[in-house]
Amino acid sequence: MILKQVIIENFRQYYGQNTIEFAHGSSKNVTVIHGENGSGKTALLTALIWGFYGRELKLPNPESIFNNKAVQENTNNKNDLITAVQIKFEHNDYEYELRRMLYAKFDSEHNMLNLPKNKTINQKVELTKRNVATNQSTKIRDISYEINRILPYKLHTFFFFDGERMDHLGKKEAYSEIRDSIKRMMGLELFDNSIEHLSKTIIKLRDEVSKNVKSELSDKYLRINQLEDEKIKKKQQLTETRQELSAAQSELKSIENALRNGEETRTFQVTRDHLVESIKETKNAFDEKLNELRILLSRSSHLAFSTLPMKRFQRIASTNDQDSIEKLIHPDLIPFLMSKGKCLCGQELETTSIASLEKVQQEVLNLSSSKNEMDQLYFRLSGWEVARSHFYTEIRRLVSEREELRENLRGLEDELREIEERMKASSRNIENSSNLIERESSIRTAIVKAEAAIESLLRSIEEISKEEELLNKEVSKLTKAEERQLKLQLALESATKVKNTLIGLLKLRESQVKTELEEKIKLTYSQLLRKDYPISLTDNYELLVSDVNGGSIGLSQGESQITSLAFIGAIVDLTREYKDKEKGHALDEDLKLGNIFPLVMDSPFGALDADHRSRVAINLPKLSDQIVVIVSTSQWRGEVDEAINHRIGKSYKLLNHTNEGTGEYTEIMEVM
């Protein structure tokens, strides 16, 4: 990313619009901004950070973001006020224009500006990017995502920093921050995130695969086989029982024919046959009445519970105004009577009666929709009352007819037993006839048992078939689940292999990054620091500075500042090398490791002696394609100016003005 321009408008000390064009490139890549204490050096650095991220200002009175002079002028002029930071920058063949604003509305009623709090919800942000090759512009919707993709907020303190920040990076408490930053900038975080995501996916896949579908499926198949064996046995029993029933029925017919042909039993048997047929017909009629009763109950049983709602409705209806029009007057009744000229009683309608009827008819027509609905409900409930009465009448009739058939059946069965006893008595001395009668009785008993057994077997077979059907559906689902489990097992194996591969690649990449970064840090450190301290990078990316004997040493503030600068410079230089290597390769932007980062520094020479200031000034332009230095006159003059002057591409001065009426404000002036 390369900064092109920043326009600061009514931001903190900066009154009106102030513009800075930034230098970049290989030769004159330094932009220097001179400013004395209190002129707004830190506010300038903060303006860049606020423009990119819109976060809370890390300054005294962080809520005071509007310029005081502008606030006073716009209040006097009763105008609205805007504070804004506009940044133009380049990144990967695109030009970006970012504008972040806060609006203050003038309140005429209270004669004041309503200054909003510096919250992202109050800010208006616009971001467009233009393809340099095609000149096509696009308005970015997810601005936060786009900015953090280019320069993540977590990394901004490594590229927009002051002397105090640089000193902090050389201390042990910053090591974890250093480690995370290196991983993000060197593309190692992509490996970490991928491994973490795969680990979560693997846990979910294991949970799914661990479900014992095979065991459940095996149990279902075992039960289906048991049911099939049971069903075969039942069907075999059914066949045998039907054969026994058929044989018994055939034998019964033979016996009945023999008894009809017997001289002693003929008369009894004919009477007996008639009784058996009558009993059969009576039983059928008895069963038919039961069926009619079931149908009636299934269709109209709700009428048995209609008494309570009808009584409640009648009670509600009875509370209506007694002077209101009668509920049951149909809108067509009065016109019908008037067309006939006669009352319902048959008398001729008089003029006064007609006038009264017309008035009543108008009231009928003016009835509210709710009353019409009540009338309709009343008519419907009246029909329910009739239906309920008919329902109970039908129940009583069917029950009565069924009881009558039951009594007839008992009488017929009694007659049948009496005839059978008389047959036995008359045939007692005739051995053949007596045996036939006894045999017939036992066969009839066997037939009844066989019919009951057949009915029971049919029910059992039907229940088995239903259970089989349900089990087969469950088996179908489990089979699909088993197929899914096999696919999940393959996915689990693949995810595990990919994870292990990524872990291996991460180790290789970390080793490579550590080696390359350590070499860069050593080189940069040796150029910046006067003392020849050995420096190394641990596996946890901790910077270790030791003496010639390998013992740890305590660094001064200036040495800590140079250590931090060496670390930052090494990272920026290394990512720049990666970018050069990636040229000509078609890579997705998210996979690119190379990048160009600007270094924007406030007071980088403050804690350094003359020799170290000279060393830093000589080597600073080599660390990045773009260096922005915000510095006071005392820090700049002498060895710094002499060492870096030939690399300056742009130079500016912060002019601080004091006005008794409007207070202090700063403007930015370019120095030629």
C-alpha positions as CSV (number, residue, x, y, z in Angstrom):
1,M,0.0,0.0,0.0
2,I,1.3,3.4,-0.9
3,L,-0.1,6.7,0.4
4,K,-0.8,9.3,-2.3
5,Q,-2.6,12.1,-0.6
6,V,-4.4,13.1,2.6
7,I,-6.8,16.1,3.0
8,I,-7.6,17.0,6.6
9,E,-10.7,19.2,7.2
10,N,-11.5,20.9,10.5
11,F,-9.9,18.0,12.4
12,R,-8.6,18.9,15.9
13,Q,-5.9,21.7,15.4
14,Y,-6.4,21.8,11.6
15,Y,-8.7,24.5,10.5
16,G,-10.3,24.4,7.0
17,Q,-8.8,22.0,4.4
18,N,-5.1,21.0,4.6
19,T,-3.5,18.8,2.0
20,I,-0.4,16.7,2.0
21,E,1.0,14.9,-1.1
22,F,3.2,12.0,-0.2
23,A,6.5,11.0,-1.9
24,H,7.3,7.4,-2.8
25,G,9.6,5.3,-5.0
26,S,13.1,4.1,-5.0
27,S,15.0,7.4,-4.8
28,K,13.1,10.3,-3.3
29,N,10.7,8.3,-1.1
30,V,10.7,10.4,2.0
31,T,8.1,13.0,3.0
32,V,9.2,15.1,5.9
33,I,6.7,17.2,8.0
34,H,8.3,19.8,10.3
35,G,6.4,20.8,13.4
36,E,7.2,22.2,16.8
37,N,5.7,20.9,20.0
38,G,1.9,21.6,20.2
39,S,1.6,22.3,16.5
40,G,-0.3,19.1,15.8
41,K,2.3,16.4,14.9
42,T,0.5,13.7,16.9
43,A,-2.9,14.9,15.7
44,L,-1.6,14.5,12.1
45,L,-0.6,10.9,12.7
46,T,-4.0,10.4,14.5
47,A,-5.9,11.9,11.6
48,L,-4.5,9.2,9.3
49,I,-5.4,6.4,11.7
50,W,-8.9,7.9,12.2
51,G,-9.4,8.2,8.5
52,F,-8.6,4.5,7.9
53,Y,-10.4,3.0,11.0
54,G,-12.6,5.6,12.6
55,R,-11.7,4.5,16.1
56,E,-11.5,6.5,19.3
57,L,-8.7,9.1,19.2
58,K,-5.7,8.3,21.4
59,L,-5.3,11.9,22.4
60,P,-6.2,14.2,25.3
61,N,-9.9,14.9,25.2
62,P,-10.6,12.2,22.6
63,E,-14.2,13.4,22.1
64,S,-13.1,16.8,20.9
65,I,-12.7,16.1,17.2
66,F,-14.0,19.3,15.6
67,N,-11.7,22.3,15.2
68,N,-12.5,25.0,17.7
69,K,-12.1,27.9,15.3
70,A,-14.5,26.2,12.8
71,V,-17.0,25.5,15.5
72,Q,-17.0,29.1,16.7
73,E,-17.3,30.5,13.1
74,N,-20.1,28.2,12.1
75,T,-22.0,28.8,15.3
76,N,-21.8,32.6,14.6
77,N,-22.9,32.1,11.0
78,K,-25.5,29.5,12.0
79,N,-24.2,26.9,9.6
80,D,-23.7,23.2,9.8
81,L,-20.1,21.9,10.2
82,I,-18.2,19.0,8.8
83,T,-14.9,17.4,9.9
84,A,-13.4,15.0,7.5
85,V,-10.2,13.0,6.5
86,Q,-9.8,12.0,2.9
87,I,-7.0,9.6,2.0
88,K,-5.9,8.5,-1.5
89,F,-3.7,5.4,-1.7
90,E,-2.6,2.7,-4.1
91,H,-2.7,-1.1,-3.5
92,N,-2.1,-3.9,-6.0
93,D,-2.9,-2.0,-9.2
94,Y,-5.9,-0.2,-7.7
95,E,-6.3,3.5,-6.7
96,Y,-8.4,4.0,-3.6
97,E,-10.2,7.1,-2.3
98,L,-11.4,6.9,1.3
99,R,-13.4,9.7,3.0
100,R,-14.5,9.6,6.6
101,M,-16.8,12.4,7.9
102,L,-18.6,13.7,11.0
103,Y,-21.5,16.2,10.6
104,A,-22.5,18.7,13.2
105,K,-26.0,20.2,12.6
106,F,-26.8,23.7,13.7
107,D,-29.7,23.9,16.2
108,S,-31.6,27.1,15.5
109,E,-33.8,26.8,18.6
110,H,-30.8,26.7,21.0
111,N,-28.5,28.7,18.7
112,M,-25.7,26.1,18.9
113,L,-24.0,23.3,16.9
114,N,-24.9,19.8,18.0
115,L,-21.5,18.1,18.0
116,P,-21.9,14.4,17.6
117,K,-19.8,11.9,19.5
118,N,-16.9,10.2,17.7
119,K,-18.8,7.0,17.2
120,T,-18.8,4.8,14.0
121,I,-22.6,5.0,13.9
122,N,-22.3,8.8,13.6
123,Q,-19.7,8.7,10.9
124,K,-20.3,8.7,7.2
125,V,-17.7,6.7,5.2
126,E,-17.2,6.4,1.5
127,L,-14.6,4.2,-0.3
128,T,-14.1,3.8,-4.1
129,K,-11.4,1.9,-5.9
130,R,-10.3,2.4,-9.5
131,N,-8.6,-0.2,-11.7
132,V,-5.6,1.5,-13.0
133,A,-5.5,-0.6,-16.2
134,T,-9.1,-0.4,-17.1
135,N,-10.0,2.9,-15.4
136,Q,-13.2,1.2,-14.1
137,S,-14.3,2.5,-10.7
138,T,-16.2,0.5,-8.0
139,K,-17.9,1.8,-4.9
140,I,-17.0,-0.5,-2.0
141,R,-19.9,-1.5,0.3
142,D,-18.1,-3.4,3.1
143,I,-15.5,-0.7,3.7
144,S,-14.2,-2.1,7.0
145,Y,-13.5,-5.5,5.4
146,E,-11.7,-3.9,2.5
147,I,-9.5,-1.6,4.7
148,N,-8.6,-4.5,7.1
149,R,-7.8,-6.7,4.1
150,I,-5.3,-4.2,2.9
151,L,-3.9,-2.9,6.2
152,P,-5.4,-4.8,9.2
153,Y,-6.2,-2.6,12.2
154,K,-4.2,-5.0,14.4
155,L,-1.1,-4.1,12.4
156,H,-1.5,-0.3,12.0
157,T,0.6,0.4,15.1
158,F,3.6,-1.1,13.3
159,F,3.3,1.5,10.4
160,F,1.8,4.5,12.1
161,F,3.9,5.0,15.3
162,D,5.8,7.4,17.5
163,G,9.0,7.1,19.4
164,E,7.3,5.8,22.5
165,R,5.7,3.0,20.4
166,M,9.0,2.0,18.9
167,D,10.5,1.8,22.4
168,H,7.6,-0.5,23.4
169,L,8.2,-3.0,20.7
170,G,11.7,-3.7,22.0
171,K,10.3,-4.9,25.3
172,K,9.3,-8.4,26.3
173,E,5.7,-7.6,27.0
174,A,5.3,-6.9,23.3
175,Y,6.5,-10.4,22.2
176,S,3.1,-11.9,21.8
177,E,1.9,-8.9,19.8
178,I,5.1,-9.2,17.6
179,R,4.4,-13.0,17.1
180,D,0.8,-12.4,16.0
181,S,1.8,-9.5,13.7
182,I,4.5,-11.6,12.0
183,K,2.1,-14.5,11.5
184,R,-0.4,-12.1,9.9
185,M,2.0,-10.3,7.7
186,M,3.9,-13.4,6.5
187,G,0.8,-15.3,5.7
188,L,1.2,-17.8,8.6
189,E,-2.1,-16.7,10.1
190,L,-3.8,-18.2,7.0
191,F,-2.4,-21.6,7.9
192,D,-3.4,-21.2,11.6
193,N,-7.0,-20.2,10.6
194,S,-7.2,-23.1,8.1
195,I,-5.9,-25.6,10.7
196,E,-8.3,-24.3,13.4
197,H,-11.3,-24.5,11.0
198,L,-10.3,-28.0,9.9
199,S,-10.0,-29.1,13.6
200,K,-13.5,-27.9,14.3
201,T,-14.8,-29.7,11.2
202,I,-13.0,-32.9,12.1
203,I,-14.6,-32.9,15.6
204,K,-18.1,-32.6,14.0
205,L,-17.3,-35.3,11.5
206,R,-16.1,-37.6,14.3
207,D,-19.3,-37.1,16.2
208,E,-21.3,-38.0,13.1
209,V,-19.2,-41.0,12.2
210,S,-19.2,-42.3,15.8
211,K,-23.0,-42.8,15.6
212,N,-23.5,-46.6,15.5
213,V,-25.8,-46.8,12.5
214,K,-24.5,-50.3,11.6
215,S,-25.5,-51.8,15.0
216,E,-29.0,-50.2,14.8
217,L,-29.4,-51.4,11.2
218,S,-28.4,-54.9,12.2
219,D,-31.1,-54.9,15.0
220,K,-33.7,-53.8,12.5
221,Y,-32.8,-56.6,10.0
222,L,-32.8,-59.2,12.8
223,R,-36.3,-58.1,13.9
224,I,-37.6,-58.1,10.3
225,N,-36.3,-61.7,9.9
226,Q,-38.0,-62.7,13.2
227,L,-41.3,-61.2,11.9
228,E,-40.9,-62.9,8.6
229,D,-40.5,-66.3,10.3
230,E,-43.5,-65.6,12.6
231,K,-45.6,-64.5,9.6
232,I,-44.8,-67.7,7.7
233,K,-45.8,-69.8,10.7
234,K,-49.0,-67.8,11.1
235,K,-49.9,-68.2,7.4
236,Q,-49.2,-72.0,7.6
237,Q,-51.5,-72.1,10.7
238,L,-54.1,-70.1,8.8
239,T,-54.0,-72.6,5.8
240,E,-54.3,-75.6,8.1
241,T,-57.1,-74.0,10.1
242,R,-59.0,-73.1,6.9
243,Q,-58.6,-76.7,5.7
244,E,-59.9,-78.0,9.0
245,L,-62.8,-75.5,8.8
246,S,-63.6,-76.6,5.3
247,A,-63.5,-80.3,6.3
248,A,-65.7,-79.6,9.3
249,Q,-68.2,-77.7,7.2
250,S,-68.4,-80.5,4.6
251,E,-68.9,-83.1,7.4
252,L,-71.6,-80.9,9.0
253,K,-73.5,-80.8,5.6
254,S,-73.3,-84.5,5.4
255,I,-74.6,-85.0,8.9
256,E,-77.4,-82.5,8.3
257,N,-78.4,-84.3,5.1
258,A,-78.4,-87.6,6.9
259,L,-80.5,-86.2,9.7
260,R,-82.9,-84.8,7.1
261,N,-83.2,-88.1,5.4
262,G,-83.6,-90.1,8.7
263,E,-87.2,-91.1,9.4
264,E,-86.9,-90.2,13.1
265,T,-85.1,-86.9,12.7
266,R,-86.4,-85.5,9.4
267,T,-89.1,-83.4,10.9
268,F,-86.9,-82.0,13.7
269,Q,-84.0,-81.3,11.2
270,V,-86.2,-79.3,8.9
271,T,-87.4,-77.2,11.8
272,R,-83.9,-77.0,13.0
273,D,-82.6,-75.7,9.6
274,H,-85.2,-73.0,9.6
275,L,-84.2,-71.9,13.1
276,V,-80.5,-71.9,12.2
277,E,-81.2,-69.7,9.1
278,S,-83.4,-67.4,11.2
279,I,-80.7,-67.1,13.9
280,K,-78.1,-66.2,11.1
281,E,-80.4,-63.5,9.6
282,T,-81.1,-62.1,13.1
283,K,-77.4,-61.9,13.9
284,N,-76.7,-60.1,10.6
285,A,-79.5,-57.6,11.4
286,F,-78.1,-57.2,14.9
287,D,-74.7,-56.4,13.6
288,E,-76.1,-54.1,10.9
289,K,-77.8,-52.0,13.7
290,L,-74.5,-51.8,15.5
291,N,-72.8,-50.5,12.3
292,E,-75.6,-47.9,11.8
293,L,-75.1,-46.7,15.4
294,R,-71.3,-46.4,14.8
295,I,-71.8,-44.3,11.7
296,L,-74.3,-42.0,13.4
297,L,-71.9,-41.4,16.3
298,S,-69.0,-40.7,14.0
299,R,-71.0,-38.2,12.0
300,S,-73.0,-36.4,14.7
301,S,-71.6,-37.1,18.1
302,H,-70.5,-33.4,18.4
303,L,-74.2,-32.5,18.7
304,A,-74.2,-34.2,22.1
305,F,-71.9,-31.3,23.3
306,S,-73.8,-28.4,21.7
307,T,-76.1,-27.8,24.7
308,L,-73.7,-25.5,26.6
309,P,-72.7,-23.2,23.7
310,M,-76.3,-22.9,22.7
311,K,-77.3,-21.9,26.2
312,R,-74.5,-19.4,26.4
313,F,-75.4,-17.8,23.1
314,Q,-79.1,-17.6,24.0
315,R,-78.1,-15.9,27.3
316,I,-75.9,-13.3,25.3
317,A,-78.6,-12.8,22.8
318,S,-81.2,-12.2,25.5
319,T,-79.2,-9.3,26.9
320,N,-79.7,-7.3,23.7
321,D,-81.7,-4.1,23.9
322,Q,-85.4,-5.2,24.0
323,D,-86.3,-2.2,21.9
324,S,-84.1,-3.4,19.1
325,I,-85.5,-5.0,16.0
326,E,-86.5,-8.7,16.2
327,K,-83.5,-10.9,15.3
328,L,-85.5,-13.3,13.2
329,I,-86.9,-10.8,10.7
330,H,-85.6,-11.6,7.3
331,P,-84.8,-8.6,5.1
332,D,-87.2,-10.0,2.3
333,L,-90.2,-10.5,4.7
334,I,-91.5,-6.9,4.9
335,P,-91.2,-6.2,1.1
336,F,-93.1,-9.5,0.5
337,L,-96.0,-8.4,2.9
338,M,-96.2,-5.0,1.4
339,S,-96.4,-6.3,-2.2
340,K,-99.3,-8.5,-1.1
341,G,-100.9,-5.7,0.9
342,K,-101.8,-8.1,3.7
343,C,-100.4,-8.9,7.2
344,L,-99.3,-12.4,8.2
345,C,-102.7,-12.7,9.9
346,G,-104.5,-12.0,6.7
347,Q,-105.8,-8.5,7.4
348,E,-105.5,-5.7,4.9
349,L,-102.6,-3.3,5.6
350,E,-103.6,0.2,6.4
351,T,-101.6,3.4,5.5
352,T,-100.3,3.7,9.1
353,S,-99.3,0.1,9.1
354,I,-97.4,0.4,5.8
355,A,-95.5,3.5,7.2
356,S,-94.6,1.5,10.3
357,L,-93.5,-1.5,8.2
358,E,-91.3,0.8,6.0
359,K,-89.6,2.2,9.1
360,V,-89.0,-1.4,10.4
361,Q,-87.7,-2.4,7.0
362,Q,-85.2,0.5,7.1
363,E,-84.0,-0.6,10.6
364,V,-83.6,-4.2,9.3
365,L,-81.4,-2.9,6.5
366,N,-79.4,-0.7,8.9
367,L,-78.5,-3.6,11.1
368,S,-74.7,-3.8,11.8
369,S,-72.6,-6.5,10.3
370,S,-72.0,-7.9,13.7
371,K,-75.7,-8.3,14.3
372,N,-76.2,-9.9,11.0
373,E,-73.5,-12.3,11.9
374,M,-75.2,-13.0,15.2
375,D,-78.5,-13.6,13.4
376,Q,-76.8,-16.1,11.1
377,L,-75.2,-17.8,14.0
378,Y,-78.6,-17.9,15.8
379,F,-80.2,-19.5,12.8
380,R,-77.4,-22.0,12.6
381,L,-77.6,-22.9,16.3
382,S,-81.3,-23.2,15.9
383,G,-80.6,-25.8,13.3
384,W,-78.2,-27.5,15.7
385,E,-81.0,-27.8,18.2
386,V,-83.2,-29.6,15.7
387,A,-80.3,-31.8,14.6
388,R,-79.4,-32.7,18.2
389,S,-83.0,-33.7,18.9
390,H,-83.0,-35.9,15.8
391,F,-79.6,-37.3,16.8
392,Y,-80.9,-38.5,20.2
393,T,-84.1,-39.8,18.5
394,E,-82.1,-41.9,16.1
395,I,-79.9,-43.3,18.9
396,R,-82.9,-44.3,20.9
397,R,-84.4,-46.0,17.8
398,L,-81.3,-47.9,16.9
399,V,-80.7,-49.0,20.5
400,S,-84.3,-50.1,20.9
401,E,-84.3,-52.0,17.6
402,R,-81.0,-53.7,18.5
403,E,-82.4,-54.8,21.9
404,E,-85.5,-56.2,20.1
405,L,-83.3,-58.2,17.8
406,R,-81.3,-59.4,20.8
407,E,-84.5,-60.7,22.5
408,N,-85.6,-62.4,19.2
409,L,-82.1,-64.0,18.9
410,R,-82.4,-65.4,22.5
411,G,-85.9,-66.8,21.7
412,L,-84.6,-68.4,18.5
413,E,-81.6,-69.9,20.3
414,D,-83.9,-71.2,23.0
415,E,-86.1,-72.9,20.4
416,L,-83.0,-74.3,18.7
417,R,-81.8,-75.9,21.9
418,E,-85.3,-77.3,22.6
419,I,-85.5,-78.9,19.1
420,E,-82.0,-80.4,19.6
421,E,-83.0,-81.8,22.9
422,R,-86.2,-83.3,21.4
423,M,-84.1,-84.7,18.5
424,K,-81.7,-86.4,21.0
425,A,-84.6,-87.7,23.1
426,S,-86.4,-89.2,20.1
427,S,-83.2,-90.7,18.7
428,R,-81.8,-92.1,21.9
429,N,-82.8,-95.7,21.1
430,I,-81.5,-95.4,17.6
431,E,-77.7,-95.6,17.8
432,N,-76.9,-94.2,14.4
433,S,-79.1,-91.1,14.7
434,S,-77.9,-90.5,18.3
435,N,-74.2,-90.6,17.1
436,L,-75.0,-88.2,14.3
437,I,-76.6,-85.6,16.6
438,E,-73.6,-85.8,19.0
439,R,-71.1,-85.5,16.2
440,E,-73.0,-82.6,14.7
441,S,-72.8,-80.7,18.0
442,S,-69.1,-81.3,18.4
443,I,-68.5,-80.2,14.7
444,R,-70.4,-77.0,15.2
445,T,-68.3,-76.2,18.3
446,A,-65.1,-77.0,16.3
447,I,-66.3,-74.7,13.4
448,V,-66.9,-71.8,15.9
449,K,-63.4,-72.3,17.3
450,A,-61.9,-72.5,13.8
451,E,-63.6,-69.3,12.7
452,A,-62.3,-67.5,15.8
453,A,-58.8,-68.9,15.2
454,I,-58.9,-67.7,11.6
455,E,-59.9,-64.2,12.6
456,S,-57.2,-64.1,15.3
457,L,-54.5,-65.3,12.8
458,L,-55.6,-62.7,10.2
459,R,-55.3,-59.9,12.8
460,S,-51.8,-61.2,13.8
461,I,-50.7,-61.3,10.2
462,E,-52.0,-57.8,9.5
463,E,-50.1,-56.5,12.6
464,I,-46.9,-58.2,11.6
465,S,-47.2,-56.7,8.1
466,K,-47.7,-53.2,9.6
467,E,-44.6,-53.6,11.8
468,E,-42.6,-55.0,8.8
469,E,-43.6,-51.9,6.7
470,L,-42.6,-49.5,9.5
471,L,-39.3,-51.4,10.0
472,N,-38.6,-51.3,6.2
473,K,-39.0,-47.5,6.2
474,E,-36.6,-47.2,9.1
475,V,-34.2,-49.5,7.4
476,S,-34.4,-47.3,4.3
477,K,-33.5,-44.3,6.4
478,L,-30.7,-46.1,8.2
479,T,-29.3,-47.4,4.9
480,K,-29.1,-43.8,3.6
481,A,-27.6,-42.8,6.9
482,E,-25.0,-45.6,6.5
483,E,-24.2,-44.4,3.0
484,R,-23.9,-40.8,4.4
485,Q,-21.6,-42.2,7.2
486,L,-19.4,-43.8,4.6
487,K,-19.1,-40.4,2.8
488,L,-18.5,-38.7,6.2
489,Q,-15.8,-41.2,7.0
490,L,-14.1,-40.4,3.7
491,A,-14.5,-36.7,4.4
492,L,-13.0,-37.2,7.9
493,E,-10.0,-39.0,6.5
494,S,-9.5,-36.3,3.8
495,A,-9.9,-33.4,6.4
496,T,-7.4,-35.1,8.7
497,K,-4.9,-35.6,5.8
498,V,-5.3,-32.0,4.7
499,K,-4.9,-30.8,8.3
500,N,-1.7,-32.8,8.8
501,T,-0.4,-31.5,5.5
502,L,-1.1,-27.9,6.5
503,I,0.6,-28.5,9.9
504,G,3.6,-29.8,8.0
505,L,3.6,-26.8,5.6
506,L,3.1,-24.4,8.4
507,K,6.2,-25.8,10.2
508,L,8.2,-25.5,7.0
509,R,6.9,-22.0,6.3
510,E,7.5,-20.9,9.9
511,S,11.1,-22.2,9.7
512,Q,11.6,-20.4,6.4
513,V,10.1,-17.1,7.7
514,K,12.0,-17.3,10.9
515,T,15.3,-17.8,9.1
516,E,14.7,-15.1,6.5
517,L,13.4,-12.6,9.1
518,E,16.2,-13.3,11.5
519,E,18.7,-12.6,8.7
520,K,16.9,-9.3,7.8
521,I,16.8,-8.2,11.5
522,K,20.5,-8.9,11.9
523,L,21.4,-6.9,8.8
524,T,19.2,-4.0,9.7
525,Y,20.2,-4.1,13.3
526,S,23.9,-4.0,12.4
527,Q,23.3,-0.9,10.2
528,L,21.4,1.0,12.8
529,L,23.1,0.1,16.1
530,R,26.6,1.3,16.9
531,K,27.4,-1.6,19.2
532,D,27.9,-5.0,17.7
533,Y,25.2,-6.8,19.8
534,P,24.3,-10.3,18.5
535,I,20.5,-10.5,17.9
536,S,18.4,-13.6,17.3
537,L,14.8,-14.6,16.9
538,T,13.4,-17.5,19.0
539,D,10.8,-20.0,17.8
540,N,8.1,-17.8,19.5
541,Y,9.4,-14.8,17.6
542,E,11.0,-13.2,20.6
543,L,13.9,-10.8,19.9
544,L,16.9,-11.7,22.0
545,V,19.8,-9.2,22.3
546,S,22.9,-10.6,24.0
547,D,26.4,-9.6,24.7
548,V,29.5,-11.2,23.1
549,N,29.4,-13.9,25.7
550,G,25.8,-14.8,25.0
551,G,24.5,-13.2,28.2
552,S,21.4,-11.1,28.2
553,I,21.8,-7.3,28.4
554,G,19.7,-4.4,29.4
555,L,19.0,-2.0,26.6
556,S,18.7,1.8,26.9
557,Q,15.7,3.6,25.6
558,G,17.5,4.5,22.4
559,E,18.7,1.0,21.9
560,S,15.2,-0.4,22.5
561,Q,13.9,2.1,20.0
562,I,16.5,1.0,17.4
563,T,15.7,-2.7,18.1
564,S,12.0,-2.0,17.4
565,L,12.9,-0.1,14.2
566,A,15.1,-2.9,13.1
567,F,12.2,-5.4,13.6
568,I,9.7,-3.3,11.7
569,G,12.2,-2.5,8.9
570,A,13.0,-6.1,8.5
571,I,9.4,-7.1,8.2
572,V,8.6,-4.3,5.7
573,D,11.7,-5.1,3.6
574,L,10.9,-8.8,3.6
575,T,7.3,-8.4,2.5
576,R,8.6,-6.0,-0.2
577,E,10.9,-8.8,-1.5
578,Y,8.0,-11.3,-1.5
579,K,6.0,-8.8,-3.6
580,D,8.9,-8.6,-6.2
581,K,9.0,-12.5,-6.3
582,E,5.2,-12.7,-6.9
583,K,5.3,-10.4,-9.9
584,G,4.0,-12.2,-13.0
585,H,2.3,-14.9,-10.9
586,A,-1.5,-15.2,-11.1
587,L,-2.4,-15.4,-7.4
588,D,-5.5,-14.5,-5.5
589,E,-5.1,-11.3,-3.5
590,D,-5.8,-13.2,-0.2
591,L,-3.0,-15.7,-1.0
592,K,-0.3,-13.0,-1.8
593,L,2.3,-12.6,0.9
594,G,4.1,-9.7,-0.6
595,N,3.1,-6.1,0.1
596,I,4.5,-2.6,0.3
597,F,3.8,-0.9,3.6
598,P,4.5,2.8,4.3
599,L,6.3,3.8,7.5
600,V,4.7,6.9,9.1
601,M,6.7,8.0,12.1
602,D,6.3,10.7,14.7
603,S,9.5,11.8,16.3
604,P,11.7,8.8,15.4
605,F,14.9,10.4,16.5
606,G,13.8,11.8,19.9
607,A,15.7,9.4,22.3
608,L,18.8,8.8,20.0
609,D,22.3,10.4,20.3
610,A,23.9,12.1,17.3
611,D,25.6,9.0,15.9
612,H,22.5,6.8,16.1
613,R,20.4,9.6,14.6
614,S,22.8,9.7,11.7
615,R,22.7,5.9,11.3
616,V,18.9,5.8,11.4
617,A,18.6,8.7,8.9
618,I,20.9,7.0,6.4
619,N,19.2,3.6,6.6
620,L,15.6,4.7,7.1
621,P,14.8,5.4,3.4
622,K,16.1,1.9,2.6
623,L,13.5,0.1,4.8
624,S,10.4,1.0,2.7
625,D,9.3,2.4,-0.6
626,Q,7.6,5.2,1.4
627,I,8.8,7.0,4.5
628,V,6.8,9.8,6.2
629,V,8.7,11.5,9.1
630,I,6.9,14.0,11.4
631,V,9.7,15.7,13.3
632,S,10.6,18.8,15.2
633,T,13.3,21.2,14.1
634,S,15.6,20.2,17.0
635,Q,15.5,16.5,16.0
636,W,15.9,17.3,12.3
637,R,18.8,19.7,12.0
638,G,22.4,18.7,11.7
639,E,23.3,15.1,11.1
640,V,19.7,14.0,10.3
641,D,19.2,16.7,7.7
642,E,22.6,16.0,6.1
643,A,22.0,12.2,6.0
644,I,18.5,12.1,4.6
645,N,18.1,15.4,2.7
646,H,18.9,13.9,-0.7
647,R,16.0,11.3,-0.3
648,I,13.3,13.9,0.4
649,G,10.6,14.1,-2.2
650,K,8.0,16.2,-0.3
651,S,8.5,18.7,2.5
652,Y,5.8,20.4,4.7
653,K,5.7,22.7,7.7
654,L,3.0,22.9,10.4
655,L,2.3,26.5,11.1
656,N,0.6,27.2,14.4
657,H,-1.5,30.4,14.7
658,T,-2.9,32.0,17.8
659,N,-5.9,34.3,17.8
660,E,-7.4,35.9,20.9
661,G,-10.9,35.5,19.6
662,T,-10.8,32.0,18.1
663,G,-7.8,30.4,19.9
664,E,-5.1,28.3,18.3
665,Y,-5.2,26.5,15.0
666,T,-2.7,24.9,12.6
667,E,-2.3,25.0,8.8
668,I,-0.1,22.8,6.7
669,M,2.2,24.6,4.2
670,E,4.4,22.9,1.6
671,V,8.1,23.8,1.7
672,M,9.7,24.0,-1.7
